[in-house]
């Protein structure tokens, strides 16, 4: 843990999950629901660490405990396999009540942004729409989760660039097959021959974030329709969620 994060944790009262918080995870977070008991404890600890080192602030809205738990879960899902991971490029999450534009105007008619990672004077800040945060966990079939999408951007940014080149975190990954497959899949999207949403074709960074959403939201479907893509994302995230989703885990 970095000195700054240690200092912040010592400065504030340490947050610990309650039984009510665990009920939120069980009810809302399919990823957590399908973990075994030991893995759930690990997930809970990671969520606690995140919430103890990251400020969450509501802008013209109240941040509820459920909001905090869902943001914490969104942060941990993509980095769950990496025990020592810290979002060193994040200090605060700003929660807006609904969509906004590049000037942070709520409910803008000209732009429709649901989440973003800040740059420049907003460096170290993530902005999320509260409405989209909850939609990501309430709708379990649409392959969309804005908060997970933005945290994947932060993972991507760990080498200083948001470029969609997954080699940035794991140097053992050969980036060439990823680039080749990404270009192929973007071409399919542009020709309307793919179930991957159009936004993934915008650039390589959005391709990683959008397919990452798909990977965690509908892993078995992604593996069925795009096995090579699933395999590369599984290598990057060091997770195999399709295997967990295939098990009938009761709670």
C-alpha positions as CSV (number, residue, x, y, z in Angstrom):
1,X,0.0,0.0,0.0
2,X,1.3,3.5,-0.9
3,X,2.1,5.9,1.9
4,X,-0.6,8.3,0.7
5,X,-3.3,5.6,0.9
6,X,-2.0,4.5,4.3
7,X,-2.1,8.1,5.5
8,X,-5.7,8.5,4.3
9,X,-6.8,5.2,5.9
10,X,-5.2,6.3,9.3
11,X,-6.8,9.7,9.0
12,X,-10.4,8.4,8.7
13,X,-12.5,5.8,10.5
14,X,-12.1,2.5,8.8
15,X,-15.1,1.3,7.0
16,X,-16.2,-2.4,7.4
17,X,-19.0,-4.1,5.6
18,X,-22.1,-4.9,7.6
19,X,-24.6,-7.7,7.1
20,X,-26.8,-5.2,5.3
21,X,-24.0,-4.3,2.9
22,X,-23.5,-8.0,2.2
23,X,-27.2,-8.3,1.4
24,X,-26.8,-5.5,-1.1
25,X,-23.9,-7.5,-2.8
26,X,-25.9,-10.7,-2.8
27,X,-29.0,-9.0,-4.2
28,X,-27.4,-6.7,-6.8
29,X,-23.9,-8.0,-7.7
30,X,-24.1,-11.2,-9.7
31,X,-20.3,-11.4,-9.7
32,X,-20.2,-11.6,-5.9
33,X,-23.2,-14.0,-5.8
34,X,-21.4,-16.6,-7.9
35,X,-18.2,-16.6,-5.8
36,X,-17.5,-19.4,-3.3
37,X,-17.4,-18.4,0.4
38,X,-13.6,-17.9,0.5
39,X,-13.7,-15.7,-2.6
40,X,-16.5,-13.7,-1.2
41,X,-14.4,-12.9,1.9
42,X,-11.6,-11.8,-0.4
43,X,-14.0,-9.6,-2.5
44,X,-15.4,-8.0,0.7
45,X,-11.9,-7.1,1.9
46,X,-11.0,-5.6,-1.4
47,X,-14.2,-3.5,-1.4
48,X,-13.5,-2.3,2.1
49,X,-10.0,-1.3,1.1
50,X,-11.2,0.6,-1.9
51,X,-13.9,2.5,0.1
52,X,-11.4,3.3,2.8
53,X,-9.0,4.9,0.3
54,X,-11.4,6.6,-2.1
55,X,-13.6,9.6,-1.5
56,X,-17.1,9.3,-3.0
57,X,-19.0,12.7,-3.3
58,X,-22.5,13.4,-4.5
59,X,-23.0,16.4,-6.9
60,X,-26.6,17.6,-6.5
61,X,-27.5,14.2,-5.2
62,X,-27.2,12.2,-2.0
63,X,-24.8,9.2,-2.0
64,X,-26.5,6.3,-0.3
65,X,-24.8,3.3,1.3
66,X,-26.0,1.2,-1.6
67,X,-24.4,3.6,-4.1
68,X,-21.1,3.3,-2.2
69,X,-21.3,-0.5,-2.2
70,X,-22.0,-0.7,-5.9
71,X,-19.2,1.7,-6.7
72,X,-16.8,-0.4,-4.6
73,X,-18.0,-3.6,-6.3
74,X,-17.5,-2.0,-9.7
75,X,-14.0,-1.1,-8.8
76,X,-13.1,-4.6,-7.6
77,X,-14.7,-6.8,-10.3
78,X,-12.1,-6.1,-13.0
79,X,-9.1,-6.3,-10.6
80,X,-10.3,-9.1,-8.4
81,X,-7.5,-11.5,-9.5
82,X,-4.8,-8.9,-8.6
83,X,-4.3,-9.0,-4.8
84,X,-1.9,-6.0,-4.7
85,X,-3.7,-3.8,-7.1
86,X,-4.3,-0.1,-6.1
87,X,-6.1,2.5,-8.3
88,X,-3.2,4.9,-7.8
89,X,-4.7,7.2,-10.5
90,X,-7.9,7.7,-8.5
91,X,-8.6,9.9,-5.5
92,X,-12.3,10.7,-5.8
93,X,-15.5,9.5,-7.5
94,X,-18.1,12.2,-8.2
95,X,-21.7,10.9,-8.4
96,X,-24.1,12.9,-10.6
97,X,-27.8,12.2,-10.5
98,X,-28.1,11.5,-14.3
99,X,-26.2,12.0,-17.5
100,X,-24.0,15.1,-18.1
101,X,-21.8,16.7,-20.8
102,X,-18.1,17.6,-21.1
103,X,-18.9,20.8,-19.1
104,X,-20.5,18.6,-16.4
105,X,-23.9,20.1,-17.1
106,X,-26.5,17.7,-15.6
107,X,-29.1,16.5,-18.1
108,X,-27.5,18.2,-21.0
109,X,-29.4,18.0,-24.3
110,X,-26.2,18.3,-26.4
111,X,-24.2,15.5,-24.9
112,X,-25.1,12.3,-23.1
113,X,-22.3,11.1,-20.9
114,X,-22.9,8.5,-18.2
115,X,-19.4,8.1,-16.9
116,X,-15.8,9.4,-17.5
117,X,-12.3,9.3,-16.2
118,X,-10.9,12.8,-15.6
119,X,-7.8,14.3,-17.2
120,X,-6.0,17.6,-16.7
121,X,-7.4,19.5,-13.8
122,X,-9.8,16.6,-13.2
123,X,-6.9,14.1,-13.0
124,X,-7.5,11.5,-10.3
125,X,-11.3,11.9,-10.5
126,X,-14.0,9.6,-11.9
127,X,-17.5,10.9,-12.7
128,X,-20.5,8.5,-12.7
129,X,-24.2,8.9,-13.3
130,X,-26.1,7.5,-10.3
131,X,-28.8,6.4,-12.7
132,X,-26.4,4.5,-14.9
133,X,-24.6,3.0,-11.9
134,X,-27.8,1.3,-10.7
135,X,-28.9,0.3,-14.3
136,X,-25.6,-1.6,-14.7
137,X,-26.5,-3.9,-11.8
138,X,-30.3,-4.0,-12.2
139,X,-30.2,-5.1,-15.8
140,X,-28.2,-8.3,-15.9
141,X,-28.7,-9.2,-19.6
142,X,-27.8,-6.0,-21.6
143,X,-24.0,-6.4,-21.4
144,X,-23.7,-2.8,-20.1
145,X,-22.2,-1.6,-16.8
146,X,-21.0,2.0,-17.0
147,X,-19.1,1.9,-13.7
148,X,-17.1,-1.3,-14.6
149,X,-16.5,0.3,-18.0
150,X,-14.8,3.4,-16.3
151,X,-12.8,1.3,-13.9
152,X,-11.4,-0.7,-16.9
153,X,-10.3,2.6,-18.3
154,X,-8.4,3.3,-15.1
155,X,-6.8,-0.1,-15.3
156,X,-5.8,0.7,-18.9
157,X,-4.4,4.0,-17.7
158,X,-2.1,2.4,-15.1
159,X,0.8,2.7,-17.6
160,X,0.0,6.4,-18.1
161,X,-2.1,6.0,-21.3
162,X,-5.7,5.0,-22.0
163,X,-5.0,3.2,-25.3
164,X,-6.7,-0.2,-25.0
165,X,-3.4,-2.0,-25.3
166,X,-3.6,-4.6,-22.6
167,X,0.1,-5.3,-22.4
168,X,0.4,-2.2,-20.2
169,X,-0.4,-4.2,-17.1
170,X,0.9,-7.7,-17.8
171,X,4.2,-7.6,-19.8
172,X,3.8,-11.4,-20.5
173,X,0.8,-10.7,-22.7
174,X,1.7,-10.6,-26.4
175,X,-0.1,-7.5,-27.6
176,X,0.0,-8.4,-31.4
177,X,-2.8,-11.0,-31.3
178,X,-4.9,-8.5,-29.3
179,X,-4.4,-5.7,-31.9
180,X,-5.2,-8.1,-34.8
181,X,-8.3,-9.4,-33.2
182,X,-9.5,-6.0,-32.1
183,X,-9.1,-4.7,-35.6
184,X,-11.1,-7.6,-37.0
185,X,-13.9,-7.2,-34.4
186,X,-14.1,-3.4,-35.0
187,X,-14.5,-4.1,-38.7
188,X,-17.3,-6.5,-37.9
189,X,-19.0,-3.9,-35.7
190,X,-18.7,-1.3,-38.4
191,X,-20.4,-3.6,-40.9
192,X,-23.2,-4.4,-38.4
193,X,-22.1,-8.0,-38.2
194,X,-21.5,-8.1,-34.5
195,X,-23.5,-8.1,-31.2
196,X,-20.8,-6.0,-29.6
197,X,-22.2,-2.5,-29.2
198,X,-21.2,0.2,-31.7
199,X,-19.3,2.3,-29.2
200,X,-16.5,-0.3,-29.1
201,X,-15.6,0.7,-32.6
202,X,-14.8,4.3,-31.6
203,X,-11.2,3.5,-30.7
204,X,-9.0,0.9,-29.1
205,X,-9.6,2.2,-25.5
206,X,-13.3,2.0,-25.9
207,X,-13.0,-1.4,-27.5
208,X,-11.3,-2.8,-24.4
209,X,-13.8,-1.1,-22.0
210,X,-16.9,-2.2,-23.9
211,X,-15.8,-5.8,-24.4
212,X,-14.7,-5.8,-20.7
213,X,-18.2,-4.9,-19.7
214,X,-19.5,-7.8,-21.9
215,X,-16.9,-10.1,-20.4
216,X,-18.1,-9.5,-16.9
217,X,-21.8,-9.0,-17.6
218,X,-22.5,-11.9,-20.0
219,X,-19.3,-14.1,-20.0
220,X,-20.9,-17.3,-21.2
221,X,-22.5,-15.5,-24.2
222,X,-19.2,-13.8,-25.0
223,X,-17.3,-17.1,-24.9
224,X,-19.9,-18.7,-27.2
225,X,-20.0,-15.9,-29.8
226,X,-16.4,-14.6,-29.5
227,X,-14.2,-17.4,-28.1
228,X,-10.9,-15.9,-29.1
229,X,-11.9,-12.5,-27.7
230,X,-13.0,-14.2,-24.5
231,X,-9.7,-16.0,-24.2
232,X,-7.6,-12.9,-24.5
233,X,-9.8,-10.9,-22.0
234,X,-9.6,-13.9,-19.7
235,X,-5.8,-13.8,-20.0
236,X,-5.7,-10.0,-19.3
237,X,-8.0,-10.0,-16.3
238,X,-6.7,-13.4,-15.1
239,X,-10.3,-14.5,-14.6
240,X,-12.7,-17.0,-16.1
241,X,-16.2,-15.8,-15.2
242,X,-17.9,-18.1,-17.6
243,X,-16.9,-21.0,-15.5
244,X,-18.4,-19.4,-12.4
245,X,-21.6,-18.5,-14.2
246,X,-22.0,-22.1,-15.3
247,X,-22.3,-23.3,-11.8
248,X,-25.6,-23.2,-9.8
249,X,-24.6,-21.5,-6.6
250,X,-27.3,-21.0,-4.1
251,X,-27.3,-18.4,-1.3
